[in-house]
Amino acid sequence: MMIVGIYAALGVFLILAARYPLANLSLIWFTVWSSAVHGGIMAGDVPALFIVAVALAILTPRSQFAARPRTHNGD
């Protein structure tokens, strides 16, 4: 929820900055660059999540018989 609060506050200030964009270029460019960096970081996380999902799907047993533990006495 913290990030929601940060983006909500940033949004309010961007709305105010839109009235006089030339006077608020630093805020606007901060938003541009921070959004690009955030997007780049998330782009790296997304493939990792898909790799984990595929690995779990491959390693998960397909039936209840495959998941049943075997005993040493042949049962």
C-alpha positions in Angstrom: 0.0 0.0 0.0 3.0 2.3 0.5 3.6 2.5 -3.3 0.0 3.4 -3.8 0.3 6.3 -1.5 3.5 7.4 -3.2 1.9 7.3 -6.7 -1.3 9.0 -5.4 0.7 11.9 -4.0 2.8 12.0 -7.2 -0.4 12.1 -9.3 -1.7 15.0 -7.4 1.5 17.0 -7.8 1.6 16.1 -11.5 -1.9 17.4 -12.0 -0.8 20.7 -10.3 2.4 20.7 -12.4 0.3 20.3 -15.6 -1.0 23.9 -15.2 2.5 25.3 -15.6 4.6 22.5 -17.2 7.6 24.7 -18.0 7.9 25.7 -14.4 7.7 22.1 -13.2 10.0 20.3 -15.6 12.1 18.6 -12.9 9.0 16.9 -11.5 7.8 15.9 -14.9 11.2 14.5 -15.9 11.6 12.7 -12.5 8.3 11.0 -13.3 9.4 10.1 -16.8 12.7 8.6 -15.6 11.4 6.9 -12.5 8.7 5.3 -14.5 11.2 4.1 -17.1 13.4 2.6 -14.4 10.5 1.0 -12.6 9.4 -0.5 -15.9 12.8 -1.8 -16.6 13.1 -3.4 -13.2 9.6 -5.0 -13.6 10.5 -6.3 -17.0 13.3 -8.2 -15.4 11.0 -9.7 -12.8 8.3 -10.8 -15.1 10.5 -13.4 -17.0 11.8 -14.7 -13.7 8.2 -15.3 -12.5 7.3 -17.1 -15.7 10.5 -19.3 -15.3 9.4 -20.2 -11.8 5.9 -21.0 -12.9 7.1 -23.3 -15.8 9.6 -25.0 -13.5 6.9 -25.7 -10.9 4.5 -26.9 -13.6 7.1 -29.3 -14.9 8.1 -30.6 -11.5 4.6 -31.1 -10.1 3.4 -34.7 -10.1 0.6 -35.4 -12.5 -1.4 -37.9 -10.5 -2.0 -39.0 -6.9 -0.1 -42.2 -7.5 3.1 -40.3 -8.5 2.9 -38.3 -5.2 2.4 -41.4 -3.0 5.5 -42.0 -0.9 7.1 -45.5 -1.3 8.0 -47.6 1.6 11.1 -49.9 2.0 9.0 -53.1 2.4 7.6 -53.0 -1.1 4.2 -51.5 -0.4 
